[in-house]
């Protein structure tokens, strides 16, 4: 009897031990190996690898609101009430290593709403380029304005225009480890940033534009030297449709960790033409009034969050344009930037604006990501 009890107890113990072991297997599964996103910091802090590919992607952009009061700095039109606009810009970029070097793409899409309707620039492709080493192909800002690093950090920087903006292009930039670089580009231009009528065209729809035709492109060439003290760049361009050329030199100086200064001078040979009392843009490149123009400015950084920017420009048509703003980083990625502008027109041939001046204000709030 005693042996039978021991035997039955053993069976009972083994049976429930197996049930308990099986339950443990069900309730405690093996942990899965986590999948991590690979960071591609070779190209910048914002790049990450696209799963299953050798391509790295960066997604950036901004959302901003702009409010303007007073008078427009470009044409002296009056804002009878505050003029407001909202803009969203998305800037995807990619990069990958190939047997021929680093292959990159850059794109920029803009959507904008202003004063109760879609802006003319809303839904537009601003940039779309492919780049392999120093060779770049696609839609981008003209090298005539970008190679010398534009002007100052202003919202209204081009009241005195310093060249056309977007264009299809193919360019090659050579650079070495000593800070020297050289550029050669073929560009198409466009008929939006430049175009004009003459008195002969008064009753016709004919507009002389700035887009290259007949298989002859515009040509841009430049050289640049960059060191710790700053940068000096010279760039020249030939407009094949208007048979004109323009050139400019820009000097950027880093006076200290807080203060930077810059100055730019430009010259063109295309003739100014006036229509209905307004000066026309007779070249895709030389767009300032008169033969020459000069711009200058400074930026002063008070601390890690606050900086002051100023700019002044004057051209051969006696147009004076000034601007000053204060940029404040309220939060990481969130800036507030109020700007004040003053423009004076003294071009006797531009009867629509001659003798007038404008004072205006702009408030920008922007979230960059």
C-alpha positions, 0 to 999 in steps of 0.5 A, a space after each residue: 500500500 505504501 509503495 502504491 502511494 509513492 508511485 501515485 505521488 510520483 506520477 502526480 508530481 511529474 504530470 503537473 510539473 510538465 503542465 507548469 513547464 509548458 505554461 512557462 513556455 507560453 507565457 515567456 516567449 523569447 525576446 525579438 531582436 530590435 531593428 535600429 535605424 542607421 544614422 548616416 552622419 557622414 553627410 550630416 546629422 539629419 541623414 538616416 539610412 533607408 531600410 533595404 538600400 544603401 541610400 541615406 535620406 534627410 527630411 527638412 523644411 520649415 513652416 512660417 508666417 509673415 506679416 507686413 505693414 506700411 509700404 512695400 519695399 519693392 514698388 511702394 504699394 501701400 498695405 492698407 491693412 496688415 498683409 499676411 502669408 503662411 508658407 510650408 517648404 519641404 526639403 528632402 535630400 538623399 546621398 549614397 556612395 557609388 564607384 564613381 563617388 558620392 551621388 546626391 539629390 536635393 529637392 525643395 517644394 513650396 506651398 503658400 497661402 497669402 491674403 485669402 488665396 493661394 500664392 503664385 508660388 504655391 505648389 511649385 518645385 523650387 529645386 530638383 538636382 542630381 549631383 555626382 562629385 562636382 557635377 550637378 544637373 537639374 533645377 536650382 538657383 542660378 550660380 550667378 547668385 549662389 556661388 558668391 553666397 547671395 547677400 545678407 540674412 534679410 527678408 527683403 534682400 533683393 530690393 536692388 536685384 542682383 540676378 535671376 533666381 531659378 534656372 535649369 542648369 548643368 554645372 561643374 565645381 572644382 575644389 581643393 583642400 586649400 580653400 580654392 574652388 572654381 565653377 563653370 555652368 550652362 544655364 537656361 534662365 527663365 522669362 519670369 525673373 527677366 523680361 521687357 517691352 519697348 515702346 515698339 511693343 506697346 500694342 503687342 504681346 511681345 516680351 523680350 525674355 531671359 530664357 536661352 533659345 536656339 541651343 545656345 545657353 547662358 554661361 556662368 563662371 566663377 572662382 572662390 577662395 575661402 579661409 578662416 578669416 572669410 571668403 572672396 568670390 568673383 563670378 561672371 555671366 553671359 546672357 546669350 539671348 540678350 547678348 549681355 554680360 554681368 560680373 560681381 565680386 563679394 568679400 565676406 569677413 569674419 571680424 570676430 566670433 560675434 561680428 561678420 562684415 560683407 561687401 559686394 560690387 557689380 557691373 553690367 553692360 546691358 542697357 536699361 529700358 523703360 516702359 510705362 515709367 518703369 525700368 525693365 529687367 533687360 538681362 537674366 543676370 544684370 538686373 540692377 539699375 545703371 551700369 553698377 551696383 554695390 551692397 554691404 552689411 553686417 551681422 552681430 551675434 549678441 549671444 547664442 539666441 539673438 543676432 542683429 543683421 543690417 544691409 544697404 544697397 545703392 545702384 547707378 539709377 540712384 536707388 537706395 535700399 536699406 534694411 535692419 532686422 533682429 533674429 531671436 531664437 525663442 526655442 530650438 528651431 523656432 525664430 522670431 524676426 522683425 525687420 524694418 525697410 527703407 527704400 528711396 527712388 531717385 531715377 528720373 526716367 522711372 517716372 512711376 517711382 522717381 522721388 518716392 520713398 517707402 518705409 515698411 515692416 515685416 514680422 517673421 515667425 518660423 519653425 524649422 525642422 
